Amino acid sequence: MAISAAPDAKPKTGIKVIIVGAGFGGLTAAIECVRQGHSPVIYESFPTLKILGDIISFGPNAGRIFYRWADGEIVRRMRELSIDLSSYGFNIHKYDTGEIVINQKTPPKDPTCPVFNGHRGELHEIVFRYAEELGVKINLGHRVDNYFETEDGAGIVLEDGSKVEGDVVIGSDGVRSKARTLVLGYEDKPKSSGYAVFRAWFSNKDMIADPETKQFCENGDTFNGWIGPDVHFLFSTLKGGSDCCWVLTHRDDADIAESWSFPGHLKDVYKVLEGWDPLCTKIVSKTPEEVLVDWKLVYRDPLPNWVSGYGSAPGHGRICLLGDAAHPFLPTSAQGATQALEDGVTIAVLLRKAGKANIRGALRAYQEVRYDRVKRVQKTGETTRDMWHKTDWEKVKTNPESIQLPREDWIFGFDAEKHTEEVGDEVIERVSKA
């Protein structure tokens, strides 16, 4: 099904939005800008679209955003590639004995706010192609060297020296964002979180050939987690059991000054799993080593500003940060990509409300509307990790539900577009006077 235009697009605003980065956050910002009547253009350093990565999760607060796109067509495309745990749920195991402590049931489906867990690259391609179908110009292979702004406009300088000018620039270029330095006025270096994750995605070929592991692949989609001291191991089968995926979070204090993603080695995984349920090691043994990634988890101190020219930030108020560029998340939050989506929705609505004559007010309002919520959601990554890694097993014996993956209404029930429509005018008026 081809889509030529956003069916619910608002009247044109004349605002040209330059977006740096074609990840989920940048693409969502562009799609939402089309819906709100703006003219977005994306610049991305990667030369081609590649189906990379492993599992990614989108909560109901993201599904609510996807559902509004193309009369539900994007949701239908994503559903075909995502795990379905409506009958299986989530089995939580004790790390050493392997016993299932509790089966966490999957909440009833709500078609207006679906949940998606699938391959990052495959779901990203759906969003990427939808942006293209809407007419968003996505310039691949264009590395941004610098940003600039004046009272009347903002833009970027590409690697070849050419300039692109617009009304606002959104830096959605990840944890290494160049826009962050400009907005903050100083270089903000990443620090080790003290944890790392081994990650892998592979076919079920060897899993299904082994009587001990075929159970996970011959009966559809599954989700199992083993919880232990300072370690947790999550394993899923998807697409009816044809694909397998696991992540192993553990203590790690490696130096991450230059890079934080490396080829992984199975021997290192086995070492972390010493003394654990042998089934965990058996699953890992079916993993081709060439697909194993050793990903060092980094964090940054909370950024005081996401917007130039606001608070202590230098500039003219026409450049802002979005997604990981503004607020990196730990994977245990399962909200990193979803919060980038909420950013994109919020900024597009506020630009329409403020209008071309008040870009500064729109961006300031964006920070005000998003900041406290994002900080609260970020903390859940730490609290969930600590809940699992410091489990009181005596308490779990009497209350197995205490170890369940949190599903909090204030996070999942949030509607970014509705909230911004409700509070946007007041916030824009308040910050425009500052």
N, C-alpha and C positions, 0 to 999 in steps of 0.2 A: 504493500500500500504506500504510494508516494504521497507526500504532504507538501503542498506548495506555499501554504501560509498558516500562521497561527490563527485558529478559528476565533479566538477571543481577543485578538490584538487591539490595543487602545489606539486612539488617534496619534499621529506622528508628533513628536515633541521637538524635533530638530537637534537633539542631543547626540553627538557622536562620542561613543564610548570605545576607547582603546583598551583591550584586555590582553595582558601578557600571561600566557600559559593556557594550554588547552587540556588541562585535567578536568576532573568532574566539576570543580568549583568554577573555573573559567568558562567552561561550556555552559553550565547552568546560568551563570551571570549573563552570557550572551543570549541564551534562549529566553530568559526572563526579560531582558532588555527589548527583544523583539515583541514580546507580549505587552510590554508597557509603552511601546511606541518609539523607542530609541533606535539608533543605528549603530550596532556593535561591529567591531572588527577584532579578530584574534591574531596574535603573533606568537608562534611556538618555535622553540629551538630545534626540536626533533625533526629530522628531514622527512620521515614517513610515519604513518600510523602503524604501530606494531601491537600485536595482541600479547602483552606482557603481564607478568604478575601472577598472583594466586587469588585466594579468597578475599572478598570484601563484603562488608555488611552494610545494609541500609535499613534503618528503623522505620516505623510507621510515619514519623515526622518527615522522612524523605519520600516515602511512598505517596504521601498526600501531595507533594510537589509533582512527582512524576505523573500522578493520576490526572492532573490538570492539562497535561500536554497531549495535543492531538486527539482529544476526545477519548482518552484511554488507550490509544494505539501503542504508545511507548511502554506502558505497563504490560500489555499483552506480549510484546516482543521480549521484555525482560523476564517475564514469568517463565517462558519456555527454557531459559538458561539457568534458572535459579532452583535452589534446593527446596523441597517440599517436605516439611516435618510435621504436617498436620496429624498424622497417625503415629509417628515414631517419637516425637518429642526430643528431649535432651537427657541422655543418661550420664549422671555424674558418679564417677568411680572414686574409691579410696586408692591412693597411689600405689600402696604396697600389696594389698590383698587383691585388688581388682574388683572388689564387691561393688555393686551398684547401690550407692547410698540413697539416691532418689531419682526418679524419672520426672523431670520438669516438663509439664505438659505445654504444648504450643497453644497460645491464645487463639480463640476463634478468628477466622479470617474476616476482615472488613475490606471489601473491594475498593473503598474510597481511600484507604491508607494501607496499602500492602507492604509486606516486609520482603526484602530481597537479600539473599546470600548467594553469591555466584563468583565466577571468575572475573577478576578486576578488568582484564583486557577485553573480554567479551562484552561485559556490560558497558564499559567505556565506549566501545565501538558503536553501540546502539545510540548512546547520547551524542557522540560525535557526528554520526550520520544524520541524526535528527536536526542538529544545528545546521548542517549543510543543506538539508531539505528546506529549512526555513529561510535559506538565502544568506546565512552568516558566512562572511568571507574568512576562512581560516588559512592563514599564511604559515605553512610549515617550513622548517629550515631557515628561520629568521631569528638569529640570536640578538637579544637586546643588550646593547652596551651601556646605555645610560637613559635617564629620565630627565625631563625638564618641565617647567611650568611657569606661567606668568599670571597676572591678574585675570587675563582674558582667555587662557587656554592652557592645555597641557599636551605632552607628547613623549615620544621615545626616539632614541637614536639607535639605529641598527648597526650591526657589525661592519657593514660596508660604508658607514658614514651617513647614509640617507636618513632623513627625518620624517616622522609621521606625526601629524598634529591632529588634535581633537579637542573636545571640551573637558574630558575627564579620562584619567588612566587608572585602571584597576590592576594592581600587581598580584596576580594569582600564580606566581611562579615558584611555589613551594618553600621548603625550609631554608633554601639558600637564596632567597629572593634578593635581588639587587635593589628593589624598591624599598625594602625594609631599612637599609642603610640611609636612603634619602629621607624617608619619613621620620626615622628616629634621630637622625643627625649624627649617628655613630654606628660602628660595626658591632653587631650583636652575635657573638660566636656561640655555637651549640655546645652543650655539655653532655657528658654521659649520664644516662638515667640510672646506671647501675644494673641495667638489664639488657638482654639481647633475646632475639627470637630466631630459631631455626624454622624455615618455611619450605614447604614442598607441595607440588601439584603434579599428579601422574596418573596414568591409566590403570585400570584394575587388573591388567593381564596377570601379574604375578600374585596379586592378592587372591583372586578367584581360583587360582590353581592350587592354593594351599588350604587343606581342610580346616585349619585353625582360623584363617582370616576370611574365607569366602563368605562367612555369615554376614559380613558388612557390605557385600557387593551384590548378593543374589536376591535381596528382598527390597530393593529400592533405595531411597535416600536415608541416610543415618547421620546422627551427631552424638559423639561420645567425648567426655572429658575426664581426665585423671588429674586429681588435685593433690599436691604434696608440698612439703616445706620449701618455699622459695622457688617452686617450679610448678607449671601446669602444662598439660599436654592435651590439645584439642584435635580430634580427628573426625572428618566428615567424608561421606560418599555422596556424590551428586549425580544429576542427570540419570536417575534410575539406577545408580550404583556403578555407572561406567567410568566415572572419574573419582579420584581420591585426593584428599587434601589434608595436611596436618600442619599445626604450628606448635612449637615448644618454647615457652617463655621461661627464662632462667637468669640467675645472677651472672653478671659479666661487667667487668670494669675496664674493658679494652679502650685504648686511645682512639678517639674518633675525630682527631683534628682534621684529617683530610677526607676520609670516606667512612661510610657506616654500612655499606652493603658489600658482602664478600661471598665468593663461592664457599659453600659449606662442606664439611667432611663428616661422613657417617660415624667415624671413630669418636669424634667429639660429641655427637649426639648420644651414642651408647654410654659414654662416660657420665653424662648428665643423668641418664636413666638407670644407673647402677642401683640395685636394691628395689626397683620398681616392678610392678606387675609385668611378667614376661611377655604378655600380649602387646605391650607398648613397643618393646624392642622388636617383636615379630613384625609389627606393622612397619616400623622404620626400615627393617631389613628388605622390604619389598620396594623401597624407594630408589630409583636410579640416582646415583650420586650427582650426576650432571645437572639435575633439576633442583638440588638443595641450595638454599640461600641462607647465609648467616647475616642477619640484619641487626645491627646495633641500634638500640632505641635511644634517641637523643631527646633532650628537652631544652627549652629556653625559659629564661626568667619571664614572667608575665610582662608583655609589652605595655608601656604606659600609653602609647598612642598607635592607632591604625591609620591615621589620616594626617597628611601634611598640613602645616599651618594651624594646628589645634593643640591646645595645652602647651607643652614644652617643645613640640615638633616645629622645625623650621618649614618654610614654604608658603604657598598661596592657597592651600585647601582644595586642590584639584587632583591629588593623587592619594589613593588609599590601598590598603592591603586586604586580601581576602583569603580565607582558608588557611592552609598550613603556613603561608607567608606571615599571617597575623597570629595564629594560635595552633601550633602543633599539638596533636593528641597522642596519647598512648593507645595501643590497639585494644587494651582491655576496656576502654570506654565504648568501643564499637560505634562511635559517633563522629569520628574525624571527618569523613567524606560528607556525612549528612549535615554537619554544621557548616561546611563550605557551601552546600546547597542552600541552606537557610540564609547565609550571607548574600548569595547571589540574588535570591528572591527579594530580600530586604532592600538592597541597594537599588535595584531596578524600580521598585515601588516608590522609594523616596525621591529618586531623580525625577520621576513623573510628577509627584506632588509638589516638589520645590520648583521645578521648571528650569529652563536653560539659564535664566537670569540669576538663579541662586544655587549653583552647583556646590558652593562652599557649605551652605546650610544643609543640603542633602547629605554630603559626606560626613559632616559632623553628627547629624542625626543618626546616620548609619552606625557610627561608633557607639553613640548613646543607647540606641535600641538594642544592639547586639552584645555589648561588652559584658555586662553582669551575667547574662544567661550563659555565654560561652565559658566564662571562668568557672561557673558552677558545674557545667557539663564536663569540662576538662578534669575537674577533681574526681569525677566518678571513675576515671581510668585508674587513678591511684587507689581509691577505696575498694574497687572490685579486685584489683590485683592483691592488695593487702589482705582482704577477706579470705581469698583462696590460699595465699602463700603463708598465712599465719593461722590456719584453721585450728580451732579448738575441737578436736574430734570427740571429746566427751560431750560437749555441747551439741554437736551434730547428732550424736546417738539419740538424744532426747528431742531434738528439733531439727530433723533433716532439711527442712525448708530453709534453714539459715544459710545454707551453702549454695542456694540457687542463684543463677545469673540474674542480677537485678533488672526489673522492667518497671521503670518509674513513670507514672502518669505525667508528671510535669515535663518530662523529656519527650515521651512518645506522643502525648496528646496535643503537642504544640502545633499550631498552624501559622507558619511564618508570614504568609501573605495576609491572612486575616488580621493577625496581630499588628502588622505594620500599617495596614489600612486604618485600623482603629486608633493607633497612637501617633502615627506619622506627622499629621498636621501640627499637633501640639508641640512635639519635640522639635520639628523644624523651626517653628516660631520662636521657641525658647533659645535654641542654640544660635539662631541667626542674630540675636541681639547681643550675644557674648562678644 
